[in-house]
């Protein structure tokens, strides 16, 4: 089925691939129901984000403040429309509205975790929504395979995860990670379908990558 998705993707684009992925999954288990896609209250979520993160009350989230929201920091290039390395209320609102308006979830996406150049295998990985999104998005947990790869699952029946900013918490596995990765993790990720084409099926997450400057 993967080769079918790749052919359709090149011909018709990502949205059709997502729909085919959903249809094929339903076909595998006709009784399974995909959980309803959450609708984020944009105004409420933006207010929460700035209450939690805008420590200097400047009306913008700069790089220093975004270190407390690693999922947002990971997705900075897509939300920062004017490229000033700061997220405004309007920019964040537009990003949340984009997630709401899309009908697609990210199906069959693998995340490859590495630390110091090595795959993090047999580790428990939790994708935890940034706190200002916790009212609408739910944590998802999986275990990496021997290649350090894990596929987030919206439910037992469906791979995939809702669009959003998530912190990545990792415990156990090999190589051994510093305790910070299972507690107040500095690692984050954005799940979305407007990443570069080569990141649509496999997304690399280097846990030891330095924060943005």
Rosetta blueprint (number, residue, H / E / L):
1 X L
2 X H
3 X H
4 X H
5 X H
6 X H
7 X H
8 X H
9 X H
10 X H
11 X H
12 X H
13 X L
14 X H
15 X H
16 X H
17 X H
18 X H
19 X H
20 X H
21 X H
22 X H
23 X H
24 X H
25 X H
26 X H
27 X H
28 X H
29 X L
30 X L
31 X L
32 X L
33 X L
34 X L
35 X L
36 X L
37 X L
38 X L
39 X L
40 X L
41 X L
42 X H
43 X H
44 X H
45 X H
46 X H
47 X H
48 X H
49 X H
50 X H
51 X H
52 X H
53 X H
54 X L
55 X L
56 X L
57 X L
58 X L
59 X L
60 X E
61 X E
62 X L
63 X H
64 X H
65 X H
66 X H
67 X L
68 X L
69 X L
70 X H
71 X H
72 X H
73 X H
74 X H
75 X L
76 X H
77 X H
78 X H
79 X H
80 X L
81 X L
82 X L
83 X L
84 X L
85 X L
86 X L
87 X E
88 X E
89 X H
90 X H
91 X H
92 X H
93 X H
94 X H
95 X H
96 X H
97 X H
98 X H
99 X H
100 X H
101 X H
102 X L
103 X L
104 X L
105 X L
106 X E
107 X L
108 X L
109 X L
110 X E
111 X E
112 X E
113 X E
114 X E
115 X E
116 X L
117 X L
118 X E
119 X E
120 X L
121 X E
122 X E
123 X E
124 X E
125 X E
126 X E
127 X E
128 X E
129 X E
130 X L
131 X H
132 X H
133 X H
134 X L
135 X L
136 X L
137 X L
138 X L
139 X L
140 X E
141 X E
142 X E
143 X E
144 X L
145 X L
146 X L
147 X L
148 X L
149 X E
150 X E
151 X E
152 X L
153 X E
154 X L
155 X L
156 X L
157 X L
158 X L
159 X E
160 X L
161 X E
162 X L
163 X L
164 X E
165 X E
166 X E
167 X E
168 X E
169 X E
170 X E
171 X E
172 X E
173 X E
174 X E
175 X L
176 X L
177 X L
178 X L
179 X H
180 X H
181 X H
182 X H
183 X L
184 X L
185 X L
186 X L
187 X L
188 X E
189 X E
190 X E
191 X E
192 X L
193 X L
194 X L
195 X L
196 X L
197 X H
198 X H
199 X H
200 X L
201 X L
202 X E
203 X E
204 X E
205 X E
206 X E
207 X L
208 X L
209 X L
210 X L
211 X L
212 X L
213 X L
